[in-house]
Amino acid sequence: MLDSALRQIFQKACPKDAEFASLRFHRDRDDNVSVRQDILQPLSTSYDEGVMVTVHSKGGIGYGATSELTESGIKTAFSHAMEWAKRSRDLTVTDYSKIPMPHPKGTFKSPVKKPWDSTPLKDKVERLMALSKTMKVNPKIVDWSADLWHNRSERLYLTNEGGEVSQDFDRLVPMLRVTANEGAETQSRTFGHMAVCRQQGLELLDESNFFEMGKVLADEALQLLAAPNCPAGVMDLLLAPDQMVLQIHESIGHPLELDRILGDERNYAGTSFVTLDMFGKFQYGSPLLNVTFDPTRPEQSASYAFDDDGTKAERQFLIKDGVLMRPLGGQISQARAGMPGVANTRADSWRRPAIDRMANLNVEPGTSAFEDMVQSVKKGIYMRTNTSWSIDDSRNKFQFGCEWAQLIEDGKLTKVVKKPNYRGISASFWKSLKMVGNPSTFEVLGTPYCGKGEPNQAVFVGHATPPCLFGQVDVFGGE
Amino acid sequence: MQQYFNDLADFANTKLKGDEVYTAFLSGEDSDFCRLSGAKVRQAGNVKQNSLSFRLIEGRKHAEASISLAGSKEEDQRRLETLIKSLRDQVKEVPDDPHLLYATKVNSTERVQPNDLPDARDTISRVTQKTKGLDLVGVYAAGGVHRGFANSFGQRNWYQTHSFNFDWSFYLRADKAVKTGYAGFKWQDAEFGQKVEDAKAQLAVLGKEPRTIKPGRYRVYIAPGALCEVTDLMSWGGFSMKAHRTKQTPLLKMVEGNQHLHPSVTISEHTAGGISPDFSSSGFTKPERVTMIQEGRYKDCLISARSAMEYKVETNGAHEGESPMSLELGAGSLAQANVLGELKDGIYLNNLWYLNFSDRPACRVTGMTRFASFWVENGQIKQPLNVMRFDESVLRMLGENLVGLTKERELILSSSSYGQRHTVSNHLPGALVDDFSFTL
């Protein structure tokens, strides 16, 4: 009903003297159900809808975004867009009129088996409550919670030359947190916050063993409380998939964003140690490293058929056998840089313009069994679940921390240690990749919290990965 | 918009049944954004949005939802009525909430600031002219921001401001840049021009051969813009009642142990000195000041309505996240003019970047130097610094290793705009610190 009205308004309001015009409509619903310390927290649902219209006119560019979905509201948005386009002529980073924009047709829908609304609210609350009650296993457990976040996003994209794309996304983010304390020491274990997030329905809860994880995390938090600090030294480092997510994201994903390489993000998210001349020849990692931009794995959190500039999304290798192949850059960045990229221009909502983003950025599986990776290590450490991330503005010098670690001694997982951290330099770190987990170890993960852009925006991204083993990394612990 | 909101609130009153009550919070803006790269326009446009959060309460049961407003009275009344019916169905299904608390004593307020902003497009024309030939990158955001509260008891609060925030950097090459900002309520070409000249002067120093330092401990001056990153990280639970009671505060050693900050450190939430509204989404009014750390010792927490019920204490109007909105660090006695002389040999940090905890219970943080940071010798700026990673405890940085805080302070208005333009501010001095640890 609204879609049909929007088409009509778009036809009427679309400025005829613009070379390119588009309307992007978003209707989002976010449901949050949370139980903390066996008490249901306030239920909250957000219904958010609005449009962004964009014009390219005589070289200039402008947009108007509004939650006023009336004819006058959208006409006003177009007049803002046209006024900005007019005033930005001769002041823009590129002649926008010369960039051919797609006018696509198509649809996309998340592969949901058990929709969010197929289960009554009461059942969801009862299951979370039962899960919460498994987590307080000891008086030292001082806080615990179980949450479900459901996001449904319907999008319609129209262009002035008949393009029309409709895409419906359904995402689920299950989350658990358990905190144990004794005196001035506190340790937490979490599930989901930074890694488990997919375009799936409630079937994800069983597939990820969500309801069994409460007690496991509580036991692990207590083990950490009693554990010694992570030792300091140079050693082999085995990263679990839920830490690989962060490692890929920060030290491959962000440096390969073409808008960063072109300099657009230098004032906020930063630049990149990668330069345009490195594509096609730079040895980014060891020959075991293969990284894809893969929007085709339907259950992954950032799969789609078209990006927000209407470019058809296709799987591409960004790094092949360790060599840097192509950047994460959409239609406009590709035109500015004069090189091919991928369909990754995305906006987090109707209120923000689309920019180059990660979507699904995956490390392809290798050939090693998990046990073989452990057995290959004489002195090393196995780390799981990110808790701290920091990297320089060129995406080179990083320091990451995990919630959980176990030493690897003479090919065996041994003592649990707390506060594990490691640091390195992106440009050399991936060259120390020694072993990559096989398909049986591969996990489809993702995060809803990738922040970037001016004005700021946060998007869902996906990272599927096996565990990976790195040689001779600088590891250390807490105070 | 104020009248529109009040009319919608009155309409909501007519849709309540029995003992139902409601609270409503409006958040909106009408902003222009212009993104610049290489002193040219990358993206520019206008965003107009209004979102209404509505909580329906019956006894101790409640449910909450938010809707975006369409801007037509009939449509928004229809959306609100549908929402109330849906919340009523949810309220029937939920158990009593022992931690529910909302204001019942009516305390209506209004704070409206006039619009003195120039047309954003005119401003951008002047900016691009003034900075011609320089590699400028950043974002200009300007326009009206408003917040409103209403409840079924008749309380009405309104906050409206018109501000601009131009957050930008001048780049010399690669990662060598000077970051600065100009924010306020009335654009002054002369003031902007002075900031451009100051930044250009720093650019000249950046042209010198950069220095790479070895990991180790150094005496540093942390300018207010850099210190802001530290106080932002401390705000990740550091001042929250819930984080304190659940032992997740990074200041745990100040609460459970016997550690204190330097006696010259007093940190407060100074609502009267910031630009945030003085009312919460539960309808409570914030006091002018809450002192969290007084003369180096932990004093009070920020307490949301929910924490107040849970921990049986009084709320001080904090939002649910219990982080400061208008943080103030008291001034010290070090004159800004003497900073380089007092630093003598060390590092002048204009900006820090991407801070995170490397040991949260010990409040140890890691992060990077960024933008114009300088090597200083014998009280003179000698060379720009290549970026370095630090890893240091805030308890040491603002405790035993703090040499002094400056007399002069900067009011830093946040340029954050996730979802909407934010109203967070920090009022901070600079800090001279000994034995600051660089690691990579």
Interface residues (C-beta under 8 A of the other chain):
Chain A: I39 L40 P42 L43 S44 T45 S46 Y47 D48 E49 G50 M52 T54 G60 I61 G62 Y63 G64 A65 T66 S67 E68 L69 T70 G73 T76 A77 H80 A81 E83 W84 R87 S88 L91 T92 V93 P120 L121 K122 V125 V142 D143 T179 N181 G183 A184 E185 T186 S188 L262 G263 D264 R266 N267 Y268 G270 T271 S349 R351 R352 P353 I355 T387 S388 W389 S390 I391 D392 D393 S394 K397 Q399 G401 K419 N421 R423 I425 G451 E454 P455 N456 Q457 A458 G477 G478 E479
Chain B: D32 F33 C34 R35 S37 G38 K40 V41 R42 Q43 A44 G45 N46 V47 K48 Q49 N50 S51 R55 H62 A63 E64 A65 S66 I67 S68 L69 A70 G71 S72 E75 L83 Q90 E93 V94 P95 D97 P98 H99 L100 R121 I124 S125 T128 D135 V137 G138 V139 A141 D167 W168 S169 Y171 A174 D175 A177 K179 T246 K247 Q248 L252 K253 E256 G257 R306 W353 Y354 L355 N356 F357 S358 D359 R360 P361 A362 R364 T366 G367 M368 R370 V387 R389 D391 S393 S416 S417 Y418 G419 Q420 R421 T439 L440
